[in-house]
Amino acid sequence: MPTALGVRISKLITERGLASRREADDWIAAGWVRVAGQVAVLGQRVAPDAPIAIDPRAQRHQARQVTVLIHKPIGWVSGQAEDGYEPAIALVTPANRWAGDASRIEFHPAQLRSLAPAGRLDIDSTGLLVLTQDGRIAKLLIGDQTRVEKEYLVRVAPQDGLPVPESTLDKLRQGLELDGVALRPARVSWQNEEQLRVVLREGRKRQIRRMCELVGLQVLGLKRVRIGSVVLGQLPAGQWRYLSDQERFI
């Protein structure tokens, strides 16, 4: 039981160099900390020389930087909450974890810290969104020199109601610019009569919608289905899974 005197156990863990204060609180909340053989509780005070034992799961968790793949639904924002819309990270809960996740990574709330989107997906778009704690992955996916492909299915309709000529697709593939900057070549083809398959190697803000507008196409729906070698697959909308140790974006 907590005592009235002594040092807060989370502070003591930090002073001993075992974890940050926030990590210590997370470990205590998870039941991973014992003092003199007893499970510690948040706010507990102990003697400065109290013996502290940390569950090995805490060290394993501390060493792992996780990357989460979300099937973002329409109406959710990629980053910080805005205009009353929920951020996609709010979907990362045990209840929303996909049953088909084969990563065998144990979820812990501390994983939500520093978990940031590696690239954006518009509020009115759906599909694969990456959140990561790993700066190397973030740089790979959103750095200025990234060459990682991003693939989209884009449902379109011509603004003039006429059939879409091949020249329109040629313009989308190469020859457009946004804000005075030429776009990198894109791969564009018909997926079906109403839907384009677009593969980009860059990610300007609302790029596909603005590209389509420039050539007289209205975007009715947009879904990202692949980033590099990682595909959305069967992941249901509103659910998430971990990037496994065997998966690589390139």
VOBA-1610 file (N, C-alpha, C; in pm, whole numbers, padded with zeros to 5 digits, always signed):
BEGIN
Met+00085-00121+00000Met+00000+00000+00000Met+00088+00125+00000Pro+00042+00238-00060Pro+00121+00360-00059Pro+00143+00407+00084Thr+00255+00469+00108Thr+00284+00528+00238Thr+00278+00678+00227Ala+00260+00745+00343Ala+00244+00891+00341Ala+00377+00960+00319Leu+00488+00892+00354Leu+00619+00953+00343Leu+00701+00884+00234Gly+00817+00945+00205Gly+00905+00884+00108Gly+00899+00953-00027Val+00952+00885-00129Val+00963+00938-00265Val+00861+00870-00354Arg+00799+00948-00442Arg+00709+00885-00540Arg+00788+00783-00621Ile+00728+00668-00639Ile+00802+00560-00704Ile+00838+00594-00849Ser+00751+00668-00919Ser+00783+00707-01057Ser+00905+00798-01060Lys+00916+00887-00961Lys+01032+00976-00952Lys+01159+00896-00923Leu+01146+00796-00837Leu+01260+00713-00802Leu+01309+00633-00922Ile+01216+00579-01000Ile+01252+00505-01121Ile+01329+00595-01217Thr+01282+00720-01230Thr+01349+00816-01318Thr+01489+00850-01266Glu+01500+00873-01136Glu+01629+00908-01078Glu+01731+00795-01093Arg+01683+00673-01096Arg+01774+00559-01113Arg+01806+00532-01260Gly+01753+00615-01349Gly+01785+00604-01490Gly+01719+00488-01561Leu+01608+00437-01503Leu+01542+00321-01562Leu+01442+00360-01671Ala+01387+00480-01662Ala+01285+00522-01758Ala+01257+00670-01739Ser+01186+00728-01835Ser+01138+00864-01818Ser+01023+00863-01718Arg+00986+00980-01669Arg+00877+00989-01572Arg+00747+00936-01632Arg+00722+00971-01756Arg+00598+00926-01820Arg+00600+00775-01842Glu+00716+00723-01885Glu+00728+00577-01901Glu+00706+00507-01768Ala+00763+00562-01661Ala+00746+00502-01529Ala+00599+00493-01492Asp+00525+00602-01514Asp+00382+00600-01484Asp+00309+00495-01566Asp+00346+00484-01695Asp+00284+00383-01781Asp+00313+00242-01731Trp+00437+00219-01690Trp+00475+00086-01641Trp+00400+00051-01513Ile+00388+00150-01425Ile+00315+00126-01300Ile+00168+00094-01330Ala+00109+00172-01420Ala-00032+00150-01456Ala-00053+00013-01518Ala+00050-00037-01589Ala+00039-00169-01653Ala+00068-00283-01556Gly+00109-00252-01432Gly+00141-00356-01336Gly+00277-00418-01355Trp+00368-00343-01419Trp+00501-00395-01451Trp+00607-00357-01348Val+00568-00290-01241Val+00663-00246-01139Val+00626-00308-01004Arg+00729-00364-00938Arg+00709-00421-00804Arg+00808-00357-00708Val+00762-00332-00587Val+00846-00280-00480Val+00843-00381-00367Ala+00962-00433-00335Ala+00973-00537-00230Ala+00876-00651-00256Gly+00861-00686-00384Gly+00777-00799-00421Gly+00631-00768-00441Gln+00587-00647-00411Gln+00446-00609-00424Gln+00425-00520-00546Val+00315-00541-00617Val+00284-00460-00735Val+00263-00315-00691Ala+00333-00224-00756Ala+00324-00083-00723Ala+00195-00022-00779Val+00155+00091-00720Val+00039+00164-00768Val+00080+00309-00795Leu+00005+00375-00884Leu+00035+00514-00917Leu+00027+00602-00792Gly+00126+00690-00777Gly+00128+00781-00665Gly+00191+00725-00539Gln+00227+00597-00543Gln+00285+00535-00425Gln+00418+00600-00387Arg+00440+00616-00257Arg+00566+00668-00206Arg+00641+00557-00135Val+00771+00554-00159Val+00854+00447-00101Val+00982+00508-00047Ala+01055+00430+00030Ala+01184+00475+00083Ala+01283+00495-00033Pro+01373+00590-00023Pro+01469+00617-00132Pro+01553+00497-00171Asp+01572+00402-00078Asp+01653+00284-00110Asp+01568+00160-00132Ala+01440+00178-00158Ala+01349+00065-00176Ala+01391-00020-00297Pro+01386-00153-00284Pro+01418-00239-00400Pro+01305-00236-00502Ile+01339-00207-00627Ile+01240-00197-00735Ile+01272-00302-00841Ala+01171-00377-00881Ala+01186-00476-00987Ala+01096-00438-01103Ile+01152-00440-01224Ile+01078-00403-01345Ile+01054-00528-01428Asp+00930-00549-01469Asp+00895-00663-01555Asp+00971-00654-01687Pro+01027-00765-01738Pro+01100-00761-01866Pro+01018-00705-01982Arg+00886-00716-01974Arg+00803-00661-02081Arg+00821-00510-02094Ala+00851-00444-01983Ala+00871-00299-01987Ala+00994-00264-02070Gln+01105-00338-02048Gln+01226-00310-02126Gln+01206-00341-02274Arg+01134-00450-02302Arg+01108-00484-02443Arg+01025-00375-02509His+00926-00326-02436His+00843-00219-02490His+00924-00091-02511Gln+01012-00063-02415Gln+01092+00059-02422Gln+01183+00059-02545Ala+01233-00059-02582Ala+01328-00070-02694Ala+01259-00066-02830Arg+01128-00089-02834Arg+01058-00100-02962Arg+00995+00033-03002Gln+01022+00075-03125Gln+00952+00188-03183Gln+00850+00131-03280Val+00723+00156-03256Val+00620+00092-03336Val+00577+00180-03453Thr+00526+00112-03555Thr+00463+00178-03669Thr+00326+00115-03687Val+00227+00200-03700Val+00088+00155-03706Val+00030+00189-03844Leu-00044+00096-03900Leu-00113+00116-04027Leu-00263+00125-03998Ile-00323+00234-04040Ile-00466+00258-04017Ile-00539+00265-04151His-00658+00206-04156His-00747+00231-04268His-00835+00349-04227Lys-00788+00469-04263Lys-00857+00591-04220Lys-00991+00605-04291Pro-01099+00622-04216Pro-01227+00648-04281Pro-01240+00795-04322Ile-01336+00824-04406Ile-01369+00962-04439Ile-01419+01032-04312Gly-01380+01158-04295Gly-01427+01235-04181Gly-01331+01237-04065Trp-01216+01172-04080Trp-01111+01174-03978Trp-00991+01247-04036Val-00923+01326-03951Val-00805+01399-03997Val-00680+01319-03964Ser-00574+01343-04041Ser-00451+01265-04025Ser-00374+01303-03899Gly-00369+01434-03870Gly-00287+01481-03759Gly-00370+01528-03643Gln-00346+01653-03599Gln-00416+01708-03484Gln-00564+01729-03515Ala-00646+01715-03410Ala-00789+01740-03426Ala-00812+01882-03475Glu-00910+01899-03563Glu-00939+02032-03616Glu-01086+02044-03653Asp-01144+02160-03625Asp-01283+02190-03661Asp-01380+02082-03615Gly-01353+02025-03499Gly-01444+01925-03445Gly-01423+01785-03498Tyr-01325+01765-03587Tyr-01300+01633-03643Tyr-01194+01560-03562Glu-01215+01430-03542Glu-01125+01349-03461Glu-00997+01316-03538Pro-00882+01310-03468Pro-00758+01267-03532Pro-00755+01115-03545Ala-00688+01067-03649Ala-00684+00923-03676Ala-00623+00844-03561Ile-00532+00905-03486Ile-00468+00832-03376Ile-00570+00788-03271Ala-00686+00856-03266Ala-00789+00816-03170Ala-00847+00679-03202Leu-00823+00630-03324Leu-00869+00496-03363Leu-00780+00387-03307Val-00659+00424-03263Val-00562+00323-03219Val-00594+00284-03074Thr-00687+00193-03062Thr-00728+00138-02933Thr-00733-00014-02946Pro-00726-00086-02836Pro-00735-00233-02845Pro-00863-00279-02915Ala-00973-00207-02895Ala-01100-00248-02954Ala-01099-00239-03106Asn-01019-00145-03160Asn-01016-00124-03305Asn-00903-00200-03373Arg-00825-00274-03298Arg-00715-00349-03360Arg-00772-00462-03445Trp-00723-00472-03567Trp-00772-00572-03662Trp-00742-00713-03611Ala-00842-00800-03616Ala-00824-00938-03572Ala-00722-01013-03658Gly-00699-00964-03780Gly-00605-01029-03870Gly-00461-00983-03852Asp-00434-00898-03753Asp-00298-00851-03727Asp-00213-00970-03680Ala-00111-01005-03758Ala-00026-01120-03725Ala+00108-01079-03668Ser+00123-00951-03627Ser+00253-00901-03584Ser+00297-00956-03448Arg+00203-00994-03362Arg+00230-01045-03228Arg+00293-00937-03137Ile+00276-00811-03173Ile+00323-00701-03089Ile+00216-00672-02984Glu+00258-00658-02861Glu+00164-00631-02752Glu+00135-00481-02745Phe+00006-00448-02743Phe-00032-00307-02736Phe-00010-00253-02595His+00038-00127-02591His+00048-00056-02464His+00020+00091-02491Pro-00055+00160-02405Pro-00088+00301-02429Pro+00032+00391-02451Ala+00148+00355-02393Ala+00268+00438-02412Ala+00310+00445-02557Gln+00267+00350-02639Gln+00302+00352-02781Gln+00239+00471-02853Leu+00137+00530-02792Leu+00070+00643-02856Leu+00152+00770-02847Arg+00249+00774-02756Arg+00334+00891-02745Arg+00428+00898-02865Ser+00441+01017-02919Ser+00531+01040-03034Ser+00491+00959-03155Leu+00368+00911-03159Leu+00318+00838-03276Leu+00257+00942-03370Ala+00327+00968-03479Ala+00288+01079-03567Ala+00265+01030-03709Pro+00177+01098-03785Pro+00152+01056-03923Pro+00274+01080-04012Ala+00308+00979-04090Ala+00416+00991-04189Ala+00350+01016-04324Gly+00307+01141-04342Gly+00230+01177-04461Gly+00084+01197-04423Arg+00013+01268-04507Arg-00126+01302-04478Arg-00221+01230-04573Leu-00346+01225-04529Leu-00455+01178-04612Leu-00572+01271-04583Asp-00626+01335-04686Asp-00729+01437-04667Asp-00847+01385-04587Ile-00917+01476-04522Ile-01032+01440-04440Ile-01140+01371-04523Asp-01151+01406-04651Asp-01253+01347-04736Asp-01198+01233-04820Ser-01083+01178-04781Ser-01024+01061-04846Ser-01013+00948-04745Thr-01002+00827-04797Thr-00992+00710-04712Thr-00871+00627-04754Gly-00840+00525-04674Gly-00733+00435-04712Gly-00617+00432-04616Leu-00502+00389-04666Leu-00386+00358-04583Leu-00318+00484-04530Leu-00307+00491-04397Leu-00237+00600-04329Leu-00135+00537-04235Val-00013+00592-04237Val+00095+00539-04153Val+00121+00635-04037Leu+00120+00581-03916Leu+00163+00654-03797Leu+00286+00582-03743Thr+00389+00657-03707Thr+00511+00592-03662Thr+00582+00670-03553Gln+00655+00597-03468Gln+00746+00656-03371Gln+00889+00660-03425Asp+00909+00597-03539Asp+01043+00579-03596Asp+01074+00692-03694Gly+01168+00778-03657Gly+01203+00890-03744Gly+01259+00847-03877Arg+01321+00729-03882Arg+01375+00680-04010Arg+01263+00651-04109Ile+01155+00593-04060Ile+01042+00565-04148Ile+00975+00695-04190Ala+00960+00788-04098Ala+00899+00917-04132Ala+00978+00987-04242Lys+01111+00988-04229Lys+01195+01053-04330Lys+01184+00981-04464Leu+01178+00849-04462Leu+01167+00771-04584Leu+01040+00805-04661Leu+00930+00825-04587Leu+00799+00842-04651Leu+00765+00986-04685Ile+00818+01083-04610Ile+00774+01221-04632Ile+00888+01318-04659Gly+01011+01272-04664Gly+01121+01362-04693Gly+01113+01418-04835Asp+01180+01529-04857Asp+01175+01595-04988Asp+01225+01505-05100Gln+01316+01414-05069Gln+01375+01328-05172Gln+01313+01189-05176Thr+01198+01171-05111Thr+01138+01039-05109Thr+01106+00991-05251Arg+01126+00862-05271Arg+01090+00799-05399Arg+00993+00683-05376Val+00934+00680-05256Val+00841+00572-05224Val+00708+00596-05296Glu+00663+00496-05370Glu+00538+00509-05443Glu+00417+00507-05349Lys+00317+00586-05386Lys+00189+00584-05317Lys+00080+00563-05423Glu-00001+00462-05403Glu-00100+00423-05503Glu-00242+00452-05455Tyr-00322+00507-05544Tyr-00458+00550-05511Tyr-00558+00497-05614Leu-00679+00470-05568Leu-00793+00447-05656Leu-00880+00573-05648Val-00906+00631-05765Val-00970+00763-05769Val-01095+00754-05858Arg-01211+00769-05798Arg-01336+00770-05874Arg-01360+00911-05926Val-01376+00923-06058Val-01384+01055-06120Val-01504+01066-06213Ala-01539+01190-06244Ala-01642+01219-06344Ala-01598+01343-06420Pro-01610+01342-06555Pro-01572+01460-06632Pro-01667+01576-06604Gln-01611+01694-06585Gln-01694+01810-06553Gln-01786+01848-06668Asp-01747+01815-06793Asp-01832+01849-06908Asp-01923+01734-06948Gly-01916+01622-06878Gly-02003+01509-06907Gly-01965+01428-07028Leu-01858+01464-07098Leu-01815+01393-07218Leu-01715+01283-07183Pro-01696+01185-07272Pro-01596+01080-07247Pro-01457+01142-07226Val-01379+01079-07141Val-01246+01129-07110Val-01146+01081-07214Pro-01084+01172-07289Pro-00987+01131-07392Pro-00855+01087-07329Glu-00778+01009-07405Glu-00648+00961-07356Glu-00553+01077-07330Ser-00572+01189-07402Ser-00485+01304-07381Ser-00497+01360-07239Thr-00616+01344-07179Thr-00634+01389-07041Thr-00546+01308-06947Leu-00542+01176-06970Leu-00456+01092-06888Leu-00309+01124-06912Asp-00275+01158-07035Asp-00136+01194-07064Asp-00095+01318-06985Lys-00186+01414-06973Lys-00156+01535-06896Lys-00135+01501-06748Leu-00218+01409-06698Leu-00202+01368-06559Leu-00069+01297-06537Arg-00027+01222-06637Arg+00097+01145-06624Arg+00220+01235-06622Gln+00214+01340-06699Gln+00330+01429-06708Gln+00288+01560-06773Gly+00337+01668-06720Gly+00309+01796-06784Gly+00232+01895-06699Leu+00194+01856-06577Leu+00121+01948-06490Leu+00215+02010-06387Glu+00173+02123-06335Glu+00245+02185-06224Glu+00145+02242-06125Leu+00186+02248-05999Leu+00106+02306-05894Leu+00186+02414-05824Asp+00124+02529-05805Asp+00189+02642-05738Asp+00321+02677-05805Gly+00324+02664-05939Gly+00443+02702-06014Gly+00555+02601-06012Val+00530+02484-05954Val+00634+02380-05946Val+00589+02259-06026Ala+00675+02212-06118Ala+00641+02097-06200Ala+00628+01971-06115Leu+00529+01890-06145Leu+00508+01765-06072Leu+00594+01655-06132Arg+00632+01561-06048Arg+00704+01444-06098Arg+00610+01360-06184Pro+00664+01284-06279Pro+00578+01197-06360Pro+00498+01102-06271Ala+00374+01074-06314Ala+00285+00984-06241Ala+00241+00871-06333Arg+00205+00759-06275Arg+00147+00650-06353Arg-00005+00657-06335Val-00076+00668-06447Val-00222+00682-06442Val-00284+00589-06545Ser-00381+00510-06502Ser-00452+00419-06593Ser-00593+00399-06540Trp-00679+00344-06626Trp-00816+00316-06584Trp-00821+00185-06506Gln-00878+00189-06387Gln-00904+00068-06310Gln-01035+00005-06357Asn-01132+00089-06384Asn-01259+00049-06445Asn-01317+00173-06513Glu-01442+00169-06555Glu-01500+00279-06632Glu-01510+00409-06553Glu-01513+00402-06423Glu-01533+00522-06342Glu-01415+00553-06250Gln-01315+00467-06250Gln-01211+00479-06149Gln-01072+00472-06210Leu-00988+00568-06169Leu-00849+00570-06213Leu-00760+00506-06107Arg-00651+00447-06153Arg-00544+00403-06063Arg-00428+00500-06083Val-00389+00569-05976Val-00286+00673-05983Val-00172+00636-05889Val-00050+00638-05940Val+00068+00608-05860Val+00159+00731-05861Leu+00187+00785-05742Leu+00270+00905-05728Leu+00398+00872-05653Arg+00498+00957-05672Arg+00621+00948-05594Arg+00644+01079-05517Glu+00537+01148-05489Glu+00543+01270-05408Glu+00407+01287-05343Gly+00395+01385-05255Gly+00269+01402-05183Gly+00238+01546-05153Arg+00214+01625-05256Arg+00176+01764-05236Arg+00034+01769-05178Lys+00003+01877-05109Lys-00127+01889-05043Lys-00241+01880-05144Arg-00332+01786-05121Arg-00449+01762-05207Arg-00407+01747-05353Gln-00296+01682-05375Gln-00236+01678-05508Gln-00327+01616-05613Ile-00380+01499-05587Ile-00460+01431-05689Ile-00586+01510-05721Arg-00651+01562-05622Arg-00772+01640-05647Arg-00741+01763-05731Arg-00631+01828-05701Arg-00593+01948-05778Arg-00548+01912-05919Met-00479+01800-05935Met-00440+01754-06069Met-00563+01727-06154Cys-00660+01657-06096Cys-00781+01624-06171Cys-00859+01750-06209Glu-00864+01845-06118Glu-00934+01970-06146Glu-00871+02043-06265Leu-00738+02036-06274Leu-00669+02104-06384Leu-00704+02045-06521Val-00743+01918-06525Val-00774+01855-06654Val-00924+01831-06671Gly-01005+01896-06588Gly-01150+01890-06607Gly-01217+01767-06549Leu-01156+01705-06448Leu-01216+01589-06384Leu-01255+01623-06240Gln-01372+01578-06201Gln-01417+01594-06063Gln-01390+01465-05987Val-01327+01475-05871Val-01299+01357-05789Val-01420+01329-05701Leu-01476+01210-05716Leu-01592+01169-05638Leu-01552+01083-05519Gly-01435+01023-05526Gly-01388+00939-05416Gly-01241+00909-05435Leu-01167+00901-05323Leu-01024+00877-05331Leu-00982+00784-05217Lys-00911+00678-05254Lys-00869+00578-05156Lys-00723+00541-05180Arg-00639+00552-05076Arg-00499+00511-05089Arg-00490+00362-05053Val-00432+00284-05144Val-00431+00139-05126Val-00291+00082-05108Arg-00187+00165-05128Arg-00051+00112-05114Arg+00046+00225-05086Ile+00144+00199-05001Ile+00259+00288-04981Ile+00383+00201-04992Gly+00460+00223-05097Gly+00575+00138-05122Gly+00532-00006-05139Ser+00592-00096-05061Ser+00559-00238-05068Ser+00448-00278-04972Val+00398-00185-04895Val+00297-00214-04793Val+00159-00180-04848Val+00069-00278-04847Val-00064-00258-04905Val-00171-00251-04797Leu-00281-00185-04832Leu-00395-00177-04741Leu-00456-00315-04720Gly-00466-00391-04829Gly-00517-00527-04821Gly-00658-00535-04764Gln-00678-00629-04674Gln-00811-00655-04618Gln-00839-00576-04490Leu-00751-00484-04455Leu-00770-00407-04332Leu-00901-00326-04342Pro-00995-00349-04251Pro-01125-00280-04260Pro-01114-00132-04224Ala-01203-00053-04277Ala-01208+00089-04245Ala-01230+00108-04095Gly-01152+00201-04036Gly-01164+00230-03895Gly-01082+00139-03806Gln-01011+00043-03866Gln-00929-00047-03787Gln-00781-00028-03819Trp-00694-00089-03739Trp-00550-00070-03753Trp-00475-00199-03723Arg-00349-00198-03765Arg-00260-00309-03731Arg-00118-00255-03722Tyr-00028-00335-03665Tyr+00112-00296-03660Tyr+00183-00333-03790Leu+00283-00253-03826Leu+00377-00294-03930Leu+00463-00404-03869Ser+00466-00519-03931Ser+00541-00631-03874Ser+00690-00616-03899Asp+00770-00694-03827Asp+00914-00690-03842Asp+00958-00735-03980Gln+00874-00811-04049Gln+00910-00863-04182Gln+00875-00766-04295Glu+00797-00663-04267Glu+00751-00572-04371Glu+00846-00454-04387Arg+00863-00412-04512Arg+00945-00295-04544Arg+00869-00212-04648Phe+00884-00080-04640Phe+00820+00005-04740Phe+00894+00001-04873Ile+01025-00023-04867Ile+01102-00040-04990Ile+01195-00160-04971
//
